Amino acid sequence: MAKKEIKAALIYSFATKKTSTAAKLIKDNLKELTLKEIDAESINANDLEAFDLLIVGAATWFDGELPTFWDEQIPALEDINLKGKRVALFGIGNQVDYPEHFGDSIGLLADVFTSTGAAIIGPTSTEGYTFEDSKSVKNNQFVGLMLDFENQHNLNESRIKSWCNQIKKEV
Ligand SMILES: Cc1cc2nc3c(=O)[nH]c(=O)nc-3n(C[C@H](O)[C@H](O)[C@H](O)COP(=O)(O)O)c2cc1C
C-alpha cells in the first residue's frame, strides 16, 4: 500500500522503557504512514504545526501526573494552533497499584491538545480494565489507547494492532 500523504509525528520520551516499547510497536503497525519521531523531552512546539497528525504517548507517574519533563513542554504547547489537526494519544499505567489514577496521563494531554484546537482521535473502550477512576475517561471511553505493561502485558500487541487499524481509518 502506498504511504498516505499525511505528515505524522510520533512523540514520546526516548528515555523511557515501556512508553518507548509501545511507540516502537505502534510504528510497526502504522507502516503506511511516514512517522517522524520526536523526543517528548525536547519538543520544539512551533514545529508541530507542520504535522497533520500527532501520535503522543506518556506514562502516568506520581499518582495521576505526567512525567516531570512534560511540565516543561506544556506551556509552549498551549500556545500553538493545531486547529484542523488530529492528535491520537497512547497512555501507559498500572491499574492494580494506581486504581484511582489509572493512566491519567492521556486525559491530561487530551486537555492540553484540545486547547490548541486539535481533534482527539482514537478513543477506546474501558472494557477489560479494572480501576476506580481515571482522568483519561471522557464520555465513558478512554481518550486514546491504554496499556498496562505490569498487569496486562499479554494484551499489548492486540490492543496496539486494533488501535492502529482504528487510527488508519480515522485519518
Ligand atoms: C512512583 C510511581 C508512580 C506511578 N503512578 C501511577 C499512576 O498514578 N497511575 C498509573 O496508572 N500508573 C502509575 N505508575 C505506573 C507507571 O505508569 C508504569 O510503571 C509505567 O509502565 C511506566 O512506564 P515507563 O517505563 O515508560 O516510564 C506509577 C509508577 C511509579 C513507579
The ligand as a Gaussian input file, in Angstrom:
#p B3LYP/6-31G(d) Opt

LIG

0 1
 C        6.307000       6.267000      41.541000
 C        5.332000       5.738000      40.521000
 C        4.092000       6.356000      40.386000
 C        3.162000       5.874000      39.468000
 N        1.915000       6.469000      39.382000
 C        0.987000       5.937000      38.544000
 C       -0.332000       6.477000      38.482000
 O       -0.687000       7.430000      39.178000
 N       -1.219000       5.909000      37.620000
 C       -0.892000       4.846000      36.831000
 O       -1.745000       4.384000      36.068000
 N        0.371000       4.315000      36.860000
 C        1.301000       4.837000      37.699000
 N        2.557000       4.296000      37.726000
 C        2.880000       3.166000      36.867000
 C        3.656000       3.593000      35.612000
 O        2.856000       4.367000      34.743000
 C        4.104000       2.328000      34.903000
 O        5.057000       1.685000      35.710000
 C        4.623000       2.540000      33.507000
 O        4.702000       1.260000      32.919000
 C        5.985000       3.222000      33.415000
 O        6.275000       3.416000      32.049000
 P        7.711000       3.969000      31.530000
 O        8.709000       2.858000      31.791000
 O        7.552000       4.211000      30.071000
 O        8.002000       5.236000      32.289000
 C        3.496000       4.770000      38.644000
 C        4.749000       4.165000      38.776000
 C        5.652000       4.629000      39.715000
 C        6.971000       3.921000      39.844000

